[in-house]
Amino acid sequence: MASKGSWESDMQFNLNNNVTIRLTERGRILVEKHDLLLEPDEDGYVTAQLWVVMQYFGEYCQMGSNLPFETEIELINGD
């Protein structure tokens, strides 16, 4: 996923809107181990509602930890 740069203005984003993330190896293992309802494509990308990503992976997102997904995410506006 190519970087889109920084935000130029404030925006609102609903937790029910979709995001696209790219799973790391740890993320792929967690999806399989916990039988999560996510289906990554061949490159490891997953699209899901933001609250679902937070529910599944929130406890694994800590400073200095081996994250389950890359830190750059794509926000998909629900308008």
N, C-alpha and C positions, 0 to 999 in steps of 0.2 A: 504494500500500500504506500503510495507516494505521499510525502508530507504536503499538507495544504497550507502551511504557514501558520502564523498566529492570528488570534481573533482580533478584528479591528473594532468591534463594538460588542456590547452586551447582548446576550441572547438567552432565550428561555428554552429549556429542554426538559421534557417530561420523562419521568422514570419509566413510563410505559412505551416510550419511543424505542426503536431498535438501534443497536450499535453493532458494528462488525469488529471482531477482535481476531487476532491470530494466536492460536494456542501454542505454547511452548511444549516441549516434551513432557514436562511435569503436568501441564494442563491436559494433554492427551491421556496420560496415565490416570489422572483424576476422573476424567469423563468415563473411561472404561471401568475403573475400579468401583465407582459409585453409580454406574449405569445411568448417568445423567442424560436428560432428553435433549442432547445437542448432537448435531451431525456435522463434524468438520469436513470441509472439502479436501481435495488431495493436497492442498498447500497449508492446511491447518486453520483456514478461516471459518469462523462461525458468526452467524447473524442471530441475535436474540434481543429481547427487551432488556434494557439496562438493569431493571430490578432482578431479572433472572440471573444475569451475570454476577451481580452483587451477592445474591443468595447462594449461588453455587461456589463462588471463588473468594468471597469477602474475607473469610477466615485465613486464607492463604496469602493475602496481600499485606505484607509487613515490610518495613524498611529493611533492606539488606537480605531479604529472603529470595528463594528461587521462585519467581512468580509463575503463575499458571498461564499467563498470556503476555504478549509484548505490551509495552507501556503506551504505544501509540494506538488509539482506537478511532474508528470512523463513526461519527454521530450521524444518524439518519433522521432527518426532520420528518415529523409525522403530519405536516400540513397537507 
